[in-house]
Amino acid sequence: MTEASLLTLPPQRREPVKLINLSAGGARIRAACSLTPRARVLLHLTLGTSLRQTLPARVVYCHRHRPTLHYESGLRFAGSEQDGIAAIARFVEEETKRRRSGVVGPGPSSR
């Protein structure tokens, strides 16, 4: 998974990021900028054909990704956005099933 996404950093600075891995608990991203561990951020996701979520998260780690000279960071979703987290969990489950079945085409859509 390398979906283009957007990250909002304090104070309202937006950075493009690549979504490397996604779960209901957090995400791994790749960005041109370094992130500060424990910083609070907003991850803006567009997945499938209609799932759009903005989730508060906290930076768990950040390190240089040597092959690309970018930074990889781990984010843990934080806050009370349970609807958004549930939608992501459904998306991940549906996408996993789709990939295992060998179906080619657009991923799952939001319900």
C-alpha positions in Angstrom: 0.0 0.0 0.0 1.4 3.4 -1.0 -1.5 5.7 -1.0 -1.0 9.4 -1.2 -2.3 11.1 1.9 -2.0 14.4 3.8 -0.8 15.1 7.3 -1.5 18.2 9.3 1.2 19.3 11.7 1.0 22.0 14.3 0.3 24.9 13.7 -1.8 24.0 10.6 1.1 23.0 8.4 0.1 20.4 5.8 2.6 17.9 4.4 2.0 15.3 1.7 2.8 11.7 2.9 2.6 8.2 1.5 0.6 5.7 3.4 2.8 2.6 3.7 0.7 0.5 6.2 -2.6 0.9 7.8 -4.5 -0.8 10.7 -7.3 0.2 13.0 -4.7 1.3 15.6 -2.4 3.4 13.5 -0.4 3.8 10.3 3.1 3.9 9.0 3.8 6.8 6.6 6.7 8.1 4.5 7.3 11.8 4.3 9.9 14.3 3.1 10.0 15.9 6.6 11.0 14.5 10.0 8.3 14.2 12.6 8.8 14.6 16.3 8.0 11.6 18.5 4.9 12.2 20.7 3.8 15.1 18.5 0.0 15.3 17.8 -1.0 15.3 14.1 -4.0 14.8 11.9 -3.9 12.1 9.2 -6.2 12.8 6.3 -7.1 9.5 4.5 -8.9 8.8 1.2 -9.3 5.0 0.8 -11.3 3.1 -1.7 -13.8 5.0 -3.7 -15.5 6.9 -0.9 -13.8 6.5 2.5 -12.5 9.8 3.7 -11.4 10.2 7.3 -9.4 12.7 9.3 -8.0 11.0 12.4 -6.0 12.5 15.3 -2.8 10.6 15.9 0.4 10.7 17.9 3.8 10.1 16.4 5.4 7.0 17.9 8.7 7.0 16.0 10.4 8.6 13.1 13.6 7.4 11.3 15.4 8.0 8.0 14.4 5.6 5.2 17.8 5.3 3.6 16.8 4.0 0.1 14.6 7.0 -0.6 16.2 9.6 1.8 12.7 10.3 3.2 11.5 9.7 6.7 9.3 6.8 7.9 7.1 7.4 10.9 4.7 5.3 13.0 1.4 6.9 14.0 -0.9 5.7 16.7 -4.5 6.9 16.4 -5.7 8.9 19.4 -8.8 10.5 20.6 -12.5 9.5 20.4 -12.9 9.1 16.6 -14.3 5.6 17.0 -16.5 5.9 13.9 -13.4 6.7 11.8 -11.4 3.8 13.3 -14.3 1.4 12.8 -14.5 2.5 9.1 -10.8 1.9 8.7 -11.0 -1.5 10.3 -13.7 -2.5 7.8 -11.7 -1.1 4.9 -8.6 -3.1 6.0 -10.6 -6.3 6.4 -12.4 -5.9 3.0 -9.1 -5.0 1.2 -7.3 -8.0 2.7 -10.1 -10.3 1.5 -10.1 -8.7 -1.9 -6.3 -9.1 -2.3 -6.4 -12.7 -1.1 -9.1 -13.5 -3.6 -7.0 -12.1 -6.5 -9.7 -9.6 -7.5 -8.2 -6.7 -9.5 -9.8 -3.3 -9.5 -10.8 -0.6 -7.1 -10.8 -1.3 -3.4 -13.8 -1.5 -1.1 -16.0 1.5 -0.6 -17.3 3.0 2.6 -20.6 1.9 3.9 
